[in-house]
Amino acid sequence: MAIISYDIGGGRWIIFPLSLAVERILNGIWHFGETIVTHKFSSGLLASILTWILAYLLIRYSLLPGEISSIDFFVAFAIGTLITVLMIGSLFIIKSKTMKHSAGRQ
């Protein structure tokens, strides 16, 4: 849907698919950190490597040559970061509620 909206609207609509790409890249960093902290292989880490390749391609062939404006990129980065923070924050909230609920049963 993000790419279709950019194809139809063009211009600043690039922010929508870019922010989703940033979210995927940051999600990969989350999986990498999870692997390091837990000393267990995180299932999302393998797919994350592909998104890091996407990050390289976006920066090397779109941002640096000026195909995507710096302003659009940084707005998309902020939105993608916000989406990631909300996702990770919701995981911690759900986990704490689950732990409180299971502790209350005992």
N, C-alpha and C positions, 0 to 999 in steps of 0.2 A: 504494500500500500504506500509506503514511503517513497519508493522509487517511482511508482506510477504518479504520485502527486507531483514529484519533481519533473517527470516527463511531460505532464500536462501543463503545470504552472511555470516551470523554469525559474530562473533568477534566484531569489531568496529561498525558494522551496528546497534548495540544496541542504538547508539547515536540518530539515526533518530526517532524511536518510543519514546524514553525517552524524547527527546526535545518536542515532541508533547504532551506528558503527563504533562510535566512541564508547557507548555503553557496553558493547560486546568486548571491546579491547580491555576496558577496565574490569569486566567480569573475568577475563582471562588472568589478569593480575591477581584478582581475588582467589582464583583456583590455585595459582602458583603459590600464594601466601599460605593457603590452607594446606597444601602439600608440604611446605616447609615446617609449619607449626605442628601438624599432626603426625608427621613422618609417615604418612600414608598417601598413596597415589590418589589424587582427586580426579574423578571421572571426567570433569570438564576441561582438564588441563590439556589433553591431546587436541581437542577441537580449538582450544584457545591459541595454540600455535598458529593455526590457519588465520585467526583474526589478527595476530601480530604481523603476519605477512601482509594482510589487508592494510594495517596501519602504516607499514613501510611504503606500500604502493600509493596510498592516499597522500602521504607527505611528499614522497619523492616525485611523483608524476602529476599531482594535482595542486598541492599547496605551494611547493617551491617554485614551479614555473608560473604561478599566478592564475591557474585555471579556476581555483577556488580562492576567494578573497580571504585575507587574514581575519577580517571582522566576522564573516560567516563561519569560518572555522572555529574561532574562539567562542562564539555564541553557541555553536553546536557542541563544543567541548564542555561548556558550562551546563548545558541541558543534559548531555550524556552523563556527566558527573552527578548531577542532581538525581537522575533516574537511578543510577547505581547506588547512591547513598540511600535513597528511599527503599530500594530492594534489599540491601544489606541490613538496613535498620529494621525493616519489617521481619527479617529472619530472626534477629535478636529479640524482638518483642514477642514473636510467636513462641520462640524457645523459652523465654522466661515465663510466659503464661503457662506453657505446657509443664514446665518444671514445678511451678507453684501448684498447679492443678493435681499433678501426680503426688506431690508432697502432702497435699491436703487429704488424699485418700488413705494415706498410711496412718 
